[in-house]
Amino acid sequence: MLHSRFDRLEDRMTNMEMRQTEIYQVARAIEHSNNTGKAELDEHQVKLSKHEGTFKKIASNL
């Protein structure tokens, strides 16, 4: 009886460890996705700034 209770407890702990690992992996994937999105946004902002500078230069020459 006691042995089977320990076996069940061990199984539950193993399942919790697996779920914790899965949750951690999902959190890391979300973090990576956010970082990638921020990098892409920064790239777009740089491109916009370059275009803005070009337009200002054209406008000053007109």
Secondary structure, DSSP 8 states (H G I E B T S, - for coil): -HHHHHHHHHHHHHHHHHHHHHHHHHHHHHHHHHHHHHHHHHHHHHHHHHHHHHHHHHHHH-
